[in-house]
């Protein structure tokens, strides 16, 4: 499966953004999809994930309550709705997918799309 993230931009603290992850490939609806982010000089970190069914999600503590992950399997797309953005949310956001359950370790994901830059100013 090939993945492409989009929707990033430059916003002010407190603003909202919605990222999209568009996938190609017939197996998308059977895959867990996750968002990670990477700030300059930092390791890639887990943000959120959603199971194939769309019924179960997982979030990093730093974004819980502010970010919402969802998916539309008919459109082969996963979304990340981000509210009340903070300067520390500034990073390149990547989407990725895998078979199986939740894991927050980037090494457990093989398919990565190009990221989308999110910049939050104070």
C-alpha positions in Angstrom: 0.0 0.0 0.0 1.2 3.5 -0.8 0.3 6.4 1.5 0.3 10.1 1.0 -0.2 12.6 3.8 -1.6 16.1 3.2 -3.3 19.0 5.0 -0.4 20.5 6.9 0.2 24.2 7.2 1.2 27.1 9.4 -1.2 28.0 12.1 -1.3 29.8 15.4 -1.6 28.3 18.8 -5.2 27.3 19.5 -6.1 26.8 15.8 -7.2 23.5 14.2 -6.1 21.5 11.2 -7.2 18.3 9.6 -4.6 16.0 8.1 -5.5 13.4 5.5 -3.7 10.2 4.6 -4.8 8.8 1.2 -3.9 5.3 0.4 -3.7 3.2 -2.7 -4.1 -0.5 -2.8 -6.9 -2.9 -2.2 -5.7 -4.0 1.3 -6.1 -0.6 2.9 -9.4 -1.5 4.6 -7.7 -4.4 6.4 -4.8 -2.4 7.8 -4.2 -0.5 11.0 -3.2 3.1 10.2 -1.2 5.3 12.4 0.1 8.8 12.5 3.6 9.7 13.7 5.4 13.0 13.9 9.0 14.1 13.9 10.3 17.4 15.0 13.8 18.7 14.0 16.4 16.8 16.0 13.9 14.6 17.6 13.0 10.9 17.2 9.8 10.0 15.3 7.0 9.6 17.9 3.6 8.0 17.9 0.6 10.2 17.7 -2.5 8.1 17.0 -3.7 4.9 15.4 -6.9 3.4 14.3 -7.8 -0.3 13.7 -9.1 -1.5 10.4 -12.7 -1.5 11.6 -12.4 2.1 12.7 -14.0 1.2 16.0 -10.9 1.3 18.2 -8.3 4.1 18.4 -5.2 4.8 20.4 -3.6 8.2 21.2 -0.3 9.5 22.7 -0.9 11.1 26.0 0.3 14.5 24.7 -2.5 14.7 22.1 -5.4 12.8 23.8 -8.4 15.0 24.0 -7.1 17.4 21.3 -6.6 15.0 18.3 -9.1 12.7 16.7 -8.3 9.9 14.3 -10.9 8.5 11.9 -11.1 6.7 8.7 -13.3 6.3 5.6 -12.5 2.9 4.1 -14.7 3.7 1.1 -12.4 6.6 0.3 -9.2 4.8 1.4 -8.5 7.7 3.6 -7.6 8.3 7.3 -7.9 11.6 8.9 -6.3 13.3 11.9 -8.3 16.2 13.3 -6.1 18.4 15.4 -7.7 21.0 17.7 -6.1 23.5 20.2 -2.8 23.2 18.5 0.3 24.0 20.5 3.8 25.1 19.4 5.1 21.7 20.6 2.9 20.1 18.0 5.2 21.5 15.3 6.6 18.6 13.3 6.4 16.7 10.1 3.5 14.3 10.3 3.6 10.9 8.7 1.0 8.3 8.2 1.8 4.6 8.0 0.0 1.2 8.1 0.5 -2.3 9.2 -1.2 -5.6 9.7 -2.0 -6.4 13.3 -2.6 -4.5 16.5 -1.5 -1.3 18.1 2.2 -0.6 18.4 3.9 2.7 19.1 7.3 1.7 17.7 8.1 3.1 14.3 10.3 0.0 13.5 7.1 -2.1 13.4 5.7 -0.2 10.4 7.1 -0.7 6.9 5.0 1.5 4.7 5.5 5.2 5.2 4.1 8.1 3.1 5.7 11.4 2.5 5.1 13.6 5.5 3.2 16.9 5.8 4.6 19.8 7.7 2.6 21.3 10.6 4.0 24.5 12.1 2.3 26.1 15.1 3.3 29.6 16.2 2.7 31.0 19.6 
